[in-house]
Amino acid sequence: MEHFSSDRRRLVERLHSLSAEDWQRTAEHEEYTHYSVFIMFRHLAMHDMFHAYRIEELLLKNDWE
């Protein structure tokens, strides 16, 4: 967990340094009609939160099915 936390901390520090232009920078993605730095890191944040939700959901269960 410490490794994950450290990596995310460094990533957030780097993201704070991006300019408005950097956030709007686009790329091609075979699954999406459009893609940008903003979309990529929004997806990363939502992905992390999905896993956090699942962990909490499992920890709150009365039993482990």
C-alpha distances in whole Angstrom, upper triangle without the diagonal:
4,5,5,6,9,10,11,12,14,15,16,18,20,21,22,25,26,30,31,33,29,28,31,31,32,31,32,30,32,31,31,35,33,30,28,26,25,25,23,20,21,21,17,16,18,16,13,15,16,13,12,16,16,13,15,18,18,17,20,22,25,24,22,25
4,5,5,6,9,10,10,12,14,15,17,18,20,21,23,25,29,30,32,29,28,31,31,32,32,33,31,33,32,33,36,34,31,29,26,26,26,24,21,22,22,18,18,20,19,15,17,19,16,15,19,19,17,18,22,21,20,23,25,28,28,26,29
4,5,5,6,9,10,11,12,14,16,17,18,20,22,23,27,29,30,27,26,29,29,30,29,30,29,31,30,31,34,32,28,27,24,24,24,21,19,21,21,17,17,19,18,15,17,19,16,16,20,20,18,20,23,22,22,25,27,30,29,27,30
4,5,5,6,9,10,11,12,14,15,16,18,20,22,25,27,28,25,23,26,26,27,26,28,26,28,27,28,31,29,25,24,21,21,21,18,16,18,17,13,13,16,14,11,14,15,13,13,17,17,15,17,20,20,20,23,25,28,28,26,28
4,5,5,6,9,10,10,12,14,15,16,19,20,24,26,27,24,23,26,26,28,28,29,28,30,29,29,32,30,26,24,21,21,22,19,16,18,18,14,13,16,15,12,14,16,14,13,17,18,16,17,21,21,20,23,25,28,29,27,29
4,5,5,6,9,10,11,13,14,16,17,19,23,25,27,23,23,26,26,27,27,29,28,31,30,30,33,30,27,25,21,21,22,20,17,19,19,16,15,18,18,14,17,19,18,17,20,22,20,21,24,25,24,27,29,32,32,30,33
4,5,5,6,9,10,11,12,14,16,17,21,23,24,21,20,23,23,24,24,26,25,27,27,27,29,27,23,21,18,19,20,17,14,17,17,13,13,17,15,13,16,18,16,16,20,21,20,22,25,25,24,27,30,33,33,30,32
4,5,5,6,9,10,10,12,14,16,19,21,22,19,18,21,21,23,23,25,24,26,25,25,28,25,22,19,16,16,17,15,11,13,14,11,10,14,13,10,13,16,15,14,17,19,18,20,22,23,23,25,28,31,31,30,32
4,5,5,6,9,10,11,13,15,18,20,22,19,18,22,22,24,25,27,26,29,28,28,30,27,24,21,18,17,19,17,14,16,17,14,13,16,16,13,15,19,18,16,20,22,20,22,25,26,25,27,30,33,34,32,34
4,6,5,6,9,10,11,13,17,19,21,17,17,21,21,23,23,26,25,28,28,27,30,27,23,20,17,17,19,17,14,16,18,14,14,18,18,15,18,21,20,19,23,24,23,25,28,29,28,31,33,36,37,35,37
4,5,5,6,9,10,11,15,17,18,15,14,17,17,19,20,22,22,25,24,24,26,23,19,17,13,13,15,13,10,13,14,11,11,15,15,13,16,19,18,18,21,23,22,24,27,28,28,30,32,36,36,34,36
4,5,5,6,9,10,14,15,17,14,13,17,18,20,21,24,23,26,26,24,26,23,20,17,13,13,15,13,10,12,14,12,11,14,15,13,15,18,18,18,20,23,22,23,26,27,27,29,32,35,36,34,36
4,5,5,7,9,13,15,17,14,14,18,18,21,22,25,25,29,28,27,29,26,22,19,15,15,18,16,13,15,18,15,14,18,19,17,19,22,22,21,24,26,26,26,29,31,30,32,35,39,39,38,40
4,5,5,7,11,13,15,11,12,16,15,18,19,22,23,26,26,25,26,23,19,16,12,13,16,14,12,15,17,14,15,18,19,18,20,23,23,22,25,27,27,28,31,32,32,34,37,40,41,39,41
4,5,5,9,11,12,9,9,13,13,16,17,20,21,24,24,22,24,20,17,13,10,10,13,12,9,11,14,12,12,16,17,16,18,21,21,21,24,26,26,27,29,31,31,33,36,39,40,38,39
4,6,8,10,13,11,10,14,15,18,20,24,24,28,27,25,26,23,20,16,13,12,15,15,12,14,17,15,14,18,19,18,19,23,23,23,25,28,28,28,31,33,33,34,37,40,41,40,41
4,7,10,11,9,10,14,14,18,20,23,24,28,28,26,27,23,20,16,13,13,17,16,14,16,19,18,17,21,22,21,23,26,26,26,28,31,31,32,34,36,36,38,40,44,45,43,45
4,7,8,6,7,10,11,14,16,20,21,25,25,23,24,20,17,13,10,10,14,14,12,14,17,16,16,20,21,21,22,25,26,26,28,31,31,32,34,36,36,38,40,44,45,43,44
4,5,5,7,9,10,14,17,20,22,26,26,24,23,20,17,13,11,11,15,15,14,16,19,19,19,22,24,24,25,27,29,29,31,33,34,35,37,39,39,40,43,47,47,46,47
4,5,5,7,9,12,16,19,21,25,25,22,21,17,15,12,10,10,13,15,14,15,18,19,19,21,23,24,24,27,29,29,30,33,34,34,36,38,39,40,43,46,47,46,47
4,5,5,6,10,13,17,19,23,23,21,20,16,14,11,10,10,14,15,15,16,19,20,20,22,24,25,26,28,30,31,32,34,36,36,38,40,41,42,45,48,49,47,48
4,5,5,9,12,15,17,21,22,19,19,15,13,9,7,9,12,12,12,14,17,17,18,20,22,22,24,26,27,28,30,32,33,34,36,38,39,40,42,46,46,45,45
4,6,8,11,15,16,20,20,17,17,13,11,7,5,5,9,10,9,11,13,14,15,17,19,20,21,23,25,25,27,29,30,31,33,35,36,37,39,43,44,42,43
4,6,10,13,15,18,18,15,15,11,9,6,6,6,9,11,12,12,15,16,17,19,20,22,23,25,27,27,29,31,32,33,35,37,38,39,41,45,45,44,44
4,7,11,13,17,17,15,15,11,8,5,6,8,10,11,12,14,15,16,18,20,21,23,24,26,27,29,30,32,33,35,36,38,39,41,42,46,46,44,45
4,7,9,13,14,12,11,7,6,4,7,9,9,10,12,14,15,16,18,19,20,22,24,25,27,28,30,31,33,34,35,37,39,40,42,46,46,43,43
4,6,10,12,10,10,7,6,6,8,11,10,10,13,15,15,16,19,20,20,22,24,25,26,28,30,31,32,34,35,37,38,40,41,45,45,42,42
4,7,9,8,8,7,6,8,11,13,12,11,15,16,15,17,20,20,20,23,25,25,26,29,30,31,33,35,35,36,39,40,41,45,44,42,41
4,6,6,7,7,6,9,12,14,11,10,14,15,13,15,18,18,17,21,23,22,23,26,27,27,30,32,32,33,36,37,38,42,41,38,38
4,6,8,9,10,13,15,17,14,13,17,18,15,17,21,20,19,22,24,23,24,27,28,28,30,33,33,34,36,38,38,42,41,38,37
4,7,9,9,13,15,16,13,12,16,16,13,16,19,17,16,20,21,20,22,25,25,25,28,30,29,31,33,35,35,39,38,35,34
4,5,7,10,13,14,10,11,15,14,12,15,18,16,17,20,21,20,22,25,25,26,28,30,30,32,34,35,36,39,39,37,36
4,7,11,14,14,12,13,17,16,15,18,20,19,20,23,24,23,26,28,28,29,32,33,33,35,37,38,39,42,42,40,39
4,7,11,11,9,11,14,14,13,16,18,18,19,22,23,23,25,27,28,29,31,33,33,35,37,38,39,43,43,41,40
4,7,8,6,7,11,11,11,13,15,16,16,19,20,21,23,25,25,27,29,30,31,33,35,36,37,41,41,39,39
4,5,5,6,9,10,11,12,14,15,16,19,20,21,23,24,26,27,29,30,31,33,35,36,38,42,42,40,40
4,6,5,6,8,10,11,12,14,15,17,18,20,21,23,24,26,27,29,30,32,33,35,37,40,41,39,39
4,6,5,6,9,10,11,12,14,15,17,18,20,21,22,24,26,27,28,30,32,33,35,39,39,37,38
4,6,5,6,9,10,10,12,14,15,16,18,20,21,22,24,26,26,29,30,31,33,37,37,35,35
4,6,5,6,9,10,11,13,14,15,17,19,20,21,23,25,26,27,29,31,32,36,36,34,34
4,5,5,6,9,10,10,12,14,15,16,18,20,21,23,24,26,27,29,31,34,35,33,33
4,5,5,6,9,10,11,12,14,15,16,18,20,21,22,24,26,27,29,33,33,31,32
4,5,5,6,9,10,10,12,14,15,16,18,20,21,23,24,26,27,31,31,29,29
4,5,5,6,9,10,11,12,14,16,17,19,20,21,23,25,26,30,30,28,29
4,5,5,6,9,10,11,12,14,15,16,18,20,21,23,25,28,29,27,28
4,5,5,6,9,10,10,12,14,15,16,18,20,21,23,26,27,25,26
4,5,5,6,9,10,11,13,14,15,17,19,20,22,25,25,23,24
4,5,5,6,9,10,11,12,14,16,17,19,20,24,24,22,24
4,5,5,6,9,10,10,12,14,15,16,18,22,23,21,23
4,5,5,6,9,10,10,12,14,15,17,21,21,19,20
4,5,5,6,9,10,11,12,14,16,19,19,17,18
4,5,5,6,9,10,11,12,15,18,19,17,19
4,5,5,6,9,10,11,12,16,17,16,17
4,5,5,6,9,10,11,15,15,13,14
4,5,5,6,9,10,14,14,12,14
4,5,5,6,9,12,13,13,15
4,6,5,7,10,11,11,12
4,5,5,9,9,8,10
4,6,8,9,9,12
4,7,9,10,12
4,5,7,9
4,7,9
4,6
4
